[in-house]
Amino acid sequence: MISLVVLDIAGTTVDEKNAVYDVLAAVVADHGTPADDAALRRWMGADKREALAALTGDPDAVEALHADFVSRLHDTYAALRPAPLPGVPEALAALRAAGVCVALTTGFDRQVTDPLLTALHWRVGEELDAVVCASEVPAGRPTPHMIHKAMELVGVTDPAEVLVAGDTALDIRAGRAARAGVVAGVLTGAQTREELTAEEPTHILDGVADIPALLGV
């Protein structure tokens, strides 16, 4: 039985028009180390500081680059007004009404995550049970640390009771590393069915809206 659903944010539960990767690409390019699409795709879903260090090859500049990334992303989100993906609020409500905890994990830190969730009116204790940022654990995806932290926060000890879903290969790798009972790729983000299937998830779903039916709730 699944007692915890762990979901990514951008591209999985929230439609932000792929802004995070457009901004990431711009920051890297302005640093003088432009990255091609293939390089950017490898870092989708990762901790953004780790991504910036890898894409620029300049770890000493990471904090300045990350500050630039956060500033630009705030401006972009203010213009775009990110919104929940179709059916997601209803899915979260159905899961929690059935006694299933819902946690969000993200490669963002709190500078981005908290204002984004506030704009969506998503609160821990109301629409959610926990939120974990990559900056709050030893390492981001593809390690399972954020999933393990979410389990700890809601009191789930058996990974077989966890469903992990995300729109990137790194989400799936993290779920598999955590030995989650269900590891689902969702097709609402930037990566393709082929990219997600290559990671051997247990399921490929059109979106998070399909999770209640998958669990029979």
C-alpha positions in Angstrom: 0.0 0.0 0.0 1.3 3.5 -0.9 1.2 5.9 2.1 3.5 8.7 0.6 3.5 10.3 -2.8 6.7 12.3 -3.5 6.4 14.7 -6.5 8.7 17.1 -8.3 7.6 20.7 -8.7 8.5 22.3 -12.1 7.1 20.3 -15.0 5.5 17.7 -12.7 3.0 19.6 -10.5 3.5 23.1 -11.8 3.4 24.5 -15.3 6.1 27.1 -15.5 6.6 27.0 -19.3 10.1 25.5 -19.0 11.3 28.8 -17.6 13.8 27.2 -15.2 15.8 25.7 -18.0 15.5 28.8 -20.2 16.9 30.9 -17.3 19.6 28.3 -16.5 20.7 28.4 -20.1 20.9 32.2 -20.2 22.9 32.4 -17.0 25.4 29.8 -18.2 25.7 31.5 -21.6 26.2 34.9 -20.1 29.0 33.4 -18.0 30.7 32.7 -21.3 30.2 28.9 -21.2 27.1 28.3 -23.3 25.6 24.8 -23.0 23.9 22.9 -25.8 20.5 21.3 -25.3 21.9 17.8 -24.6 24.0 19.2 -21.8 21.1 21.1 -20.3 18.9 18.0 -20.5 21.3 15.9 -18.5 20.9 18.4 -15.6 17.1 18.6 -15.6 15.8 18.0 -12.1 19.2 18.5 -10.5 20.2 20.8 -7.7 20.7 24.1 -9.4 24.0 24.9 -7.8 25.3 21.5 -8.9 24.0 22.1 -12.4 25.6 25.5 -12.6 29.0 24.2 -11.4 28.9 21.4 -13.9 27.7 23.4 -16.9 30.1 26.3 -16.4 33.1 24.3 -15.1 33.5 27.2 -12.6 32.7 26.1 -9.0 34.2 29.2 -7.6 31.5 31.3 -9.3 28.5 29.1 -8.3 27.1 31.4 -5.5 27.2 34.4 -7.8 25.7 32.5 -10.7 23.0 31.0 -8.4 22.1 34.5 -7.1 21.8 35.6 -10.7 19.7 32.6 -11.6 17.3 33.2 -8.6 16.9 36.9 -9.5 16.1 36.1 -13.1 13.8 33.3 -12.3 11.8 35.5 -9.9 11.4 38.1 -12.6 10.4 35.4 -15.2 7.9 33.8 -12.8 6.4 37.2 -12.0 5.7 37.7 -15.7 4.6 34.1 -16.5 2.6 33.4 -13.3 3.2 29.6 -12.9 0.0 27.6 -12.3 -0.7 24.0 -11.2 -0.8 21.6 -14.1 -4.3 20.4 -15.1 -5.9 18.1 -12.5 -3.0 18.4 -10.0 -4.9 20.3 -7.2 -7.7 17.7 -7.4 -5.2 14.8 -7.4 -3.4 16.2 -4.3 -6.7 16.7 -2.5 -7.9 13.1 -3.4 -4.7 11.6 -2.2 -4.7 13.4 1.1 -8.4 12.7 1.6 -7.6 9.0 1.2 -4.9 9.2 3.9 -1.9 9.3 1.5 0.7 11.9 2.4 2.0 14.2 -0.3 5.5 15.7 -0.4 7.2 17.9 -2.9 10.9 17.7 -3.7 12.8 20.2 -5.8 16.2 21.2 -7.1 15.3 24.8 -6.2 16.2 26.2 -2.8 13.9 28.1 -0.5 14.5 31.4 -2.2 12.6 30.1 -5.2 10.4 27.4 -3.7 8.7 29.3 -0.9 7.5 32.3 -3.0 6.4 29.9 -5.8 4.3 27.8 -3.4 2.8 30.9 -1.8 1.7 32.1 -5.2 0.0 28.8 -5.7 -1.6 28.9 -2.2 -0.1 25.5 -1.4 0.8 25.1 2.3 2.3 22.4 4.4 -0.5 21.1 6.6 -3.2 22.1 4.1 -2.5 21.0 0.5 0.8 19.3 1.3 2.4 17.3 4.0 6.1 18.2 3.4 8.4 20.1 1.1 12.1 19.3 0.7 14.7 21.4 -1.2 17.9 20.0 -2.5 19.8 22.5 -0.5 18.5 20.9 2.7 20.0 17.5 2.1 23.6 16.3 1.4 23.0 16.0 -2.3 20.2 16.4 -4.8 19.0 14.0 -7.5 19.8 11.4 -8.6 20.6 10.5 -5.0 17.6 9.5 -2.8 18.3 12.0 -0.1 15.3 14.3 -0.7 13.0 11.3 -0.8 14.4 9.9 2.4 14.0 13.3 4.1 10.4 13.5 2.9 9.8 10.0 4.4 11.3 11.1 7.7 9.2 14.2 7.8 5.9 12.3 7.4 6.9 9.2 9.4 7.1 6.6 6.6 9.9 4.1 7.1 9.3 1.5 4.3 10.3 2.7 0.8 7.9 0.1 -0.6 5.1 2.4 0.6 6.4 5.4 -1.4 5.4 6.5 -4.9 7.9 8.9 -6.6 6.9 10.8 -9.7 8.7 13.3 -11.8 9.2 14.6 -15.4 13.0 14.0 -15.7 15.4 11.1 -15.8 16.9 12.3 -12.6 13.6 12.0 -10.8 13.3 8.4 -11.9 16.9 7.6 -10.9 16.3 9.1 -7.5 13.1 7.0 -7.0 14.9 3.9 -8.0 17.8 4.7 -5.7 15.3 5.1 -2.9 13.8 1.7 -3.8 10.4 3.3 -3.9 7.5 0.9 -4.5 6.3 2.9 -7.5 8.6 5.1 -9.7 6.6 7.0 -12.3 7.7 9.3 -15.1 5.2 11.9 -16.1 4.9 13.4 -19.6 4.0 17.0 -18.6 7.6 18.3 -18.5 10.5 18.8 -20.8 11.7 15.2 -21.3 10.2 12.7 -23.7 8.6 9.3 -23.2 11.7 7.8 -24.7 14.1 9.6 -22.3 12.0 8.6 -19.3 11.4 5.0 -20.4 15.1 4.5 -20.8 15.4 4.9 -17.0 13.1 1.9 -16.4 10.4 3.5 -14.3 7.6 1.2 -13.1 5.1 3.5 -14.9 4.8 6.2 -17.5 1.8 8.5 -16.8 0.4 11.4 -18.8 0.5 13.4 -15.6 0.1 13.6 -11.8 -3.6 13.8 -12.3 -3.5 10.0 -13.1 -2.0 9.0 -9.8 -5.2 8.7 -7.7 -6.7 6.3 -10.3 -3.4 4.3 -10.3 -3.7 3.9 -6.6 -7.4 3.3 -6.6 -8.3 6.4 -4.5 
